[in-house]
Structures are given as structure tokens and as C-alpha cells.
Amino acid sequence: MADSADQQEQPEQPGRPDGARARRLAAWHGSTRALTSLAVGERLGERLARLTADAAEVHDLDDWLDFYGDGVVEKLERRVADLLGMEAAAFFPTGTMAQQIALRCWAGRTGNPAVAVHPLSHLEMHERDAYLTVSGLRAVRPTSEPRLPTAEEIRELDEPFGTLALELPLRDAGFALPTWGELTAVVEAAREREAVVHFDGARLWECAPHFGRELSEIAALADSVYVSFYKSLDGISGAALAGPEALVEEAKAWRHRYGGQLFQQWPAALAALAGLDRELPRLPSYVAHAKVVARALDEAFTAAGVAWFRVHPHQPHIHQFQVWLPYPAADLDEAGLRLAEETRTTLFGRWWEPGPPGLAMTEVTVASSALEWTADDVAAAVAAFLERLPGSDRAVG
């Protein structure tokens, strides 16, 4: 989702008519106002034009093209290492590759292939068990609660583990974060178990306001950190793994073996540098406004008399959060498309039914397009959205 791109553009559901994707993208593209930021809905020429305009601001365009990760890619790696206060960083084409290589390297160093990981983590939910099936690791699960594990749960794990992998924030639990005290206690508990700590920090960039700490101070708790460039930084693709220089050098060797040593990566690197310049300083304002938007949505659904709904977390921890409504996802998708087509306003992205049928969820990403939205704007858009729901009397009580 943003970054929600990984859900916004999943393959069409069976039985959906041809052209559904084209209609959706055209509706989003034609909107002049959008509450939730969508990483799709942009034409190739438009994205190329943006990259061209941004590139000159972040790198000397008289420089040579990068080949196998030199030049502009090396500049990006140094920038990330400095931001996170790490010795070194390596660019990866995907976060899935970066994650499993990091865990594989740590397993070799600790001599223990067991990874303590939450069952709702990205490693478990969205990577097709890559770290298990490709890298030969093994999972132990300290908790199944929809939150990060506690220090007590780490201490009470009934078997040893080599690495504790923490996703900050835990996306599928509603982009949930612990408090700073809880996070430091969990890390300390892992150290007591003689384990290393890896942060899945795909969205680490926007965690600083919640913790009230600099990125480097957050990253310093971990032995290695993965960060994404396309989720919150509006990049094209790519990720980085940061940590001790020896680990990063080994990770580069495995990157080559895994097929991640691409011939040219300069478009992704330039877009990432532009995102670090433009979006990273704005993220605190997005996080602050997400709280305004979440409260306005809650009040709007209450005023509309929706029988059951949930904005989760009630006070978002970052600039993303979940909205749950008691209608089929297909009906909510249709209402959203009609709203966009008829009023040129996009309120939500796509909806999903991850639980009981007829109870749907979407993820809201508050970015630059939402900053101008007031609580009254949100209320008016929600009312217009609900009016376009077929059979809206199906709300459950």
C-alpha cells in the first residue's frame, strides 16, 4: 500500500471483468484530490518526467552510468549508512532479497538458523517463506498477539534462537509500534539470549516521530537494518541493508549469488536519492496529519450511523493505518471508483477481506496529497462515499 502498491495492484480477482484495472487506474489518475496516497495511477511518461526533473537536483548528470552498482548507487549506499549511523550499506533490488540474505548471514555467524519472528511479519506474510525455503532457516514465534513481542516473551521462548527479527512498524497489525521503552527492553532481552537483532525497517523512516528519536538512535539498537526506498520515499524500487562493514561485504557476495547484482540500477538509485531529499523531511508532517485524518474518519463514520467500523490504531503510530467497514470489498471498491469518477476525489484505495466475508479493510496512507484535507473535507467525502454504496443497509450490528 503506498506504498500500498503491493496490495493496490495485486492480480485481478477471478471473475472480474477485463478492463477493471484500467478503469481503476484511470479513476485514480483523474482525481484532483486524494486522501490516501497511491503509488500507482501514474503513466510511464509522467514518471519518467518526474525522475528527469528530480535527478538533476540529487546527482551530477554529467556523471557516467552506473555499472553493477558503482557511481550513483555507491552514493546512495553511503547516504543510507550515514543516515542510519551504520558502518556500511548495500543496495538491493528488493527487500525480500535483502531480508533473507541478512538473516542467512547472521545464522552463519551465530551458528543458529532459528529466527524469532512474529507470524504477522512481512517475512511470514508477504515473502512466500523465502527465508525458510531458500535460505534454509527456521522460525520460532514469541507471540501471536497483534503487536510486537514483549521482553518477557523473548526471555520465555523455550528454545534458543540466533536472530530476533523485528518489523518496525508491524504492518499487518495496523502499522503498530511499541513504545521506546518497550523496544529497548525487547532488544535487551534478545541480547540476554545471546541473539543478534535485525530490524525489518521497510517503514523505519517514519518511525522517528513516534519514538521521539533520530533514525541513527533507533537503528543503533539493531545489528542490521533493512530499509525500503519505494514505500514511503516515493522511489521506483529497491532497498538497502545496513550494518557492520564485514556483514555488508558478505551480503554483497550473497546478493550476487541470488541474482541481485544488476547491470544498471541508476533509475532506482536516483529516485531513492530524490525521495531522501524530498519525502524524508516531510514524513513528520504526514505522521502528525494522519492523526487528524484518523480522528476525522472515526467521527464521520459515527455521524453517518455506520453500525460497525474501526479505525486502527485509533491514534496512528505512523502515517499509515487501517480502516475496517462492514461491507463486501467489491461494494466498497465500486463506491470508491464512482466517487473518483463522478467527483474527481479519491478517498480510499482498494479494499480486502482478510477476515470474515463481508468485513473489509483498507490501508490509508497520509502523504502530501492529504495535507490540505480538513476534518470537514473528510466528513464530506465519507458521506459521498457511503451514498454510493449499494445495499448500504447491510452494515452489521
N, C-alpha and C positions, 0 to 999 in steps of 0.2 A: 503494500500500500503505500505510498508516496512518492511517496515511496510506496505506497501500497501497490506499486506496479506489479509485484509478484502475485497479488490476487486480482487486481483490476483486469489483467489480461491473461487469465487462465484460458485454456481451450474452451470453446463453446460447449454448453451442456447438451447432451443428446436430445434431439427433438426440437432444438431451437432453429428457427428459420435461417436460411442463408441471408447474409446482409445484416444480421443483428450486430455484429461487431462494427461494421461500417456506420450503422445508424448511431450506435453509442458514441463512437469517436467523433462523428460529425456534430452530435448534440453538445458534447463537452467542448469541442473546438469552437463552436459558435456562441458559447456563453460569454457574456461580457462581465459576469460576476460569478465568483466561485468561492464557496465557504471552505470546502475541503480541497487541498492541493492534489492534483492528479499528475502523475509522472508520464502519462500517455496523453493522447489527444493533440499531438503536435506533428506537423508534416515534416518530411525529411529536409526539404529546403529551408524551413523555418529553423530547425535545429542546427543545420549547418551554418546558417546566417548568424545565429546566436554564438556558436562556437568561434566563428571568424571574428566577430566583434569582441568577444571576451579574450581571445588568445593574445592579442597584441598588448593587453593590459597585464598579462601574467608571465610572458616569456618573450625573449627576443626572437622574432620570426625570421631573422636572418641566420639563426642557428640551423644546423643540419638536422634532418630527420633522425629520430632515434632508431637504433637497430638492436634488437634483443635487450632493450632496457637501459641503454645508455642515454646521455643527453637529458632531455626534459623529464624522463622517468626518474633518473637519479636525483634531479632537483626536487621532485615530488617526494621521493623517499626521505631525503634529508629534512624536508619541511615537516613531514609527519613525525619523524623521530624527535625533532626539536619540540614540536607541539606537545608530544606525549612524554617528554623527558626521558626517552629511551636511548640506548646506545646506537641502535640501527633500526632500519625498517626496510621491508621488501615489498614491491608492488606485485599483486596477484590479479589475474583476470577475473576471479570470482572469490567470494567469501567462503564458499563451500570448500574450495581447494585450500585456502589459507588456514581454515579451521582444522581440517583433518591433518594437514602437514604439521601444524603446531603441536597438536595432541600426539601425533606419531613421534615427533622429535622428543617431546617430554617423556613419553613412555620409554624410549631408548635410554634416556639419561637417568630416570628413576628406577628402571628395571621392573616397572609395574604397568601392565596395559590397562588397568581399570581406571575409568574416568567417572568421577562423581558428577552427575549431571541431572538436571530437572527434566522430567518427562514432557514438559511443555516447551522445552528449549528449542531453538531453531535447529540445533544438531539432531534432535529427535523428530521434529515435526516437518521440516522442510528440506532435508538434505538426503532423503532416501537411505538413511542409515549409512552414509558414506564412511564415517569414521569407524564403523563396525565392520562393514563388508569389504572395504577397500584397504583400510589401514590395519585391520586385524585387532582392533581394540575391544574393550568390553565395558559395559555401562553398569554402574551402581547408582541407585536413586535415593537420595537422602530424604525426599519428601514428595508427595503428590499434591500437596496443597497448592492453590493458585497464587503462589508467591515464591520469592527466593528462599532457599533453606536458611534455617537459623543456625547459630553457632552450636547450640545444644544438639541439633540434628546431625551436624557434621561430626561432633565428638562421639555421638552414639552409633554411627554407622558400624555395622557388625563385621566388616571386613576392610582390609587395607585398600587404599587407592593411591595411584601415583599423581593424579591431577584432579583438581577441582575446577570445573568449567562453569563460570557464572555468566549468564546473559544479562547485560545491563542496557536497557530495561528488559524485563521478561515480556516479550511482545504478546504472546498468546494468553497471558494472564491479564491483559489490558495495559500493556506497557508499564508494568509495575516495577517500582524500585523500592529497596529498603531505605531506612534512614542511614545517615553516615555512620552512626554508632553501630547499627546492626551490620553494616557492610564490613567495617573494620573488625568486628568481633568474629564474623564468619571467616575472614581471611586468617585471623589469628588462630582460629580453631583448626583450619587446614594445615597451618604451619606446625601446630602441635602434633598433627598426624603425619608429619614429615612429607607432606604433599606440596606440589607446586600449584600455583593459581594462574589460570588463564581466563581472561575476560573476553567473551563474545561481545565486543563493543560496536556492533554494526550501527547502533544509535548512541554511542558514547558521547558524541559531540554535543548532544542536547541535554546530557545529564548534569552538567555543571550547575545550572541554577537550582536544581532540586537539592543537591548535596552542599551547595554553597562553597564549592572548592574549585580550584583551577583544574584543567584537564590533566596536567602533569601530576598533580597531587593524587587524583583519582587513579591514574594509570600506575603510579608508583606502588600501589597496593598489590599489583599483579606481577607475575614473572613475564608474561607476554600478553599482548593485546591485539585483537583484530579490529579494524575499523573499515567501514564501507564509505565509498565515495558517491554512490548514486542515490542512496536513500534520503538523507537529509541535506546533502550538499548539492543536489541537482546535477550530479555528474552523469556521464554516459554509462559507465560501468566501472568495475574494478574495486579493489580493496587493498589494504596493506596489513602486514603482520609486523609488529614492533616488539623489540625485546633486546636481550643481550646480543652483542655482535656475533658471538660464536653460534648461538641458536639461529640467528637470521641467516648466517652463511650456510648452515646445514639446510635450513628451509629452502634456500635458493637451489641447492642441489636437488632436493626432492621436487621442487617446482618444475625443474627441467624434466625429471622422470615422469611427472604427472601430466606433462604436455602443456605447461603453463608458461614456457619461455617463448612468447610470441615474437614474431619477426618485427612488427611495428605496433606500438601502443600509444603513440603520441596523441591521438584524438582524446582518448580516455584520460591521459595524464594532464593535458591542457584543461579539459573540462573540470577535473578534480582540483587543479590549482585555482581555477576561477571560482569554484564553489567554496574553497577555503577562504578566498579573499572576500567574496560577496555574502555567502549564506552563513558562514560560521559566526561572524559578528552579530547577525540578526537573530540567531536562534534564541537568545534570552527573551527577546520581544515576542517571538512566536509562542514560547512556553508560557509567558505571562498572559497573552491574549487567549490561549487555549482554555485557561480557567474561566475567562469571561464568556467564551463561546459555550463551554460545557454547562455553566450555570444557566445561560440563556436557553439552551436546548431543553434542559430539565424543566425550566419554568414554562416554556412553550408547550411541551407535551402535557404538562399538568393542566395548563389553562385550556388545552384542546379537549381534555377529558379522555385521553388515551387510557384504556383500562389498566394496562401494564406496560412499563417500559423501564429501561435502565440506561443511564449514562455512567460508564465505568472506566476508570475510577471517577467518583463524584467530583473530586478535585484532581485533575490530571497531573501526573508526575512529570511528563514531558509535553511536547506539543502535539501528541497523538493520544487518542483514547477511543474506546468502543461505544457504540450506540446499539441497543437492542430494542426491537419492536415486535409486537405480536401479530405479524402478518407474514405470508409467504414471501420469500425473497423475490420471486418473479414479479409479484404485485408491486413491491417496493422499487424494484428496478424500473418497471414501466412508469410508475408515478414520477420517479426522478427524471426519466427521459422526457416525459411530457412536460414537466416543469421547465427543463432546459430548452426544449424546442419551442415552447409557447411563450416563455418569459425571458429566455436567454440567461437564466440563473441556474447554476449547478449547486445543489445543496449537499448531496452525498455522492459517493462513488458507488461501486457495486455492493450488493448485499449477498450474504451467505447464510446457510442454515447449518451451523456446526453442531447444533444440539437437536432438540425435538423438532419435527416438521411443523412449519407454521410459525416458528420463532426465529427471527433473522437478526443478523448482526452485520454492521459495517464499521469500518475504521475511519475516523475523522483525523485529517492532518491539517493543522492550522499553520499556514505559512504566509507569505507576503500578500497573497490574494485575499486573505481573510482579515487583515489588519484594519481595513476600513469598515468592517461589519460591526454595527452596534447591536445591543441586545434587542432593540426594536426591529432591526433588519432581520435578525434570526427568527424572531417570533412571526413576522410576516411571511417569511419564506417557509417556515414549518407549516403554517396554516394553509398556504397554497399547495404545498406538497401533500398534506393529508387530504385535501379536497380532491386530489387526483387519484386517490387510492380506490380501486374497485372493491366493493364489498367491505368498506371500512368498519362496518358493524361487527366484523369478525374478531375484533380485539377480545382477548381473553381476560376474564376477571379472576 
